[in-house]
Amino acid sequence: MDGTQFERFVDRLLGLPHTDYLPVRAHGPLGDMGADGLMLGDKVLYACYSPRTEVLADIRKKFRSDLNKAMTK
């Protein structure tokens, strides 16, 4: 699956048992602010990452970037 397909799959999967799960969509220049899903009741933020690379340093960089954005927001 590519990144978008993977995110949609995870949205469907998490939405099945969790009625308070909300997918987070990118919004113009703001993007998704490092988040892909949110469970309001449990205050849990999800970030999905389907890397286009297998370079571990690149994956770590993307993960840390998304985590920093999410923590800030």
N, C-alpha and C positions, 0 to 999 in steps of 0.2 A: 504494500500500500504506500502511496505517496503521503506526504505530510497532511494534506487536507482530508484524504480518505481515512487516515489513521485517527485524526481528531474526531471525525464524525462517528467512527466506530466506537471510540472511547466514550463519546457523549451518549450514544445509545446504550452502551454497556452500563455506565454509571447511572443513567436515568432509570433503568429498570427497577432496581431495589430502593432507589433514593428519590422520593417525590420532590424533595427540595433542591435537587441538583439543577444548576443553571449553566448552560454553556456560555462562555465568554467569547465574543466575536471581536475581531479587529475593527477599529473605527478610525478610518482615515489616517492622518499622520500620527495619531496616538498609538496605533497598533493595538495589541491586546494587553499591554502593560505587564507582560510576563505571565499572564494567566490564561488558561484555556477552559477552566471550569471552576464552579464555586458551589459549595453546599452551605446554604445559609444557616440552617439549624445547628450544624456542628462547627461552623466557622472554619471550614477546610477549603483551601485553595489548591487547584490542580494545574499542573503544567505538563502538557504532552510534548514529547519531542521525538520525531521520527527523522533521525539525522540522514543527511544526504552524503555524509562522509563517514569513514570508519577511523578517522584520525582522532585518537583519544584527546589530544590537546584541544582540538576544535570543539569536540562535544563538551568538554569541561568548561571551555570559554562560554559557549552558548548557555549551558546550564547555570553557570554563575551569573551571567548577565540577566537571564530571566528571573532568577531568584532575587537578585538585588532590586530589580524593578518591582517585583511583587511585594517585597518587604517594605519598600518605600511607599507604595500605595496602600 
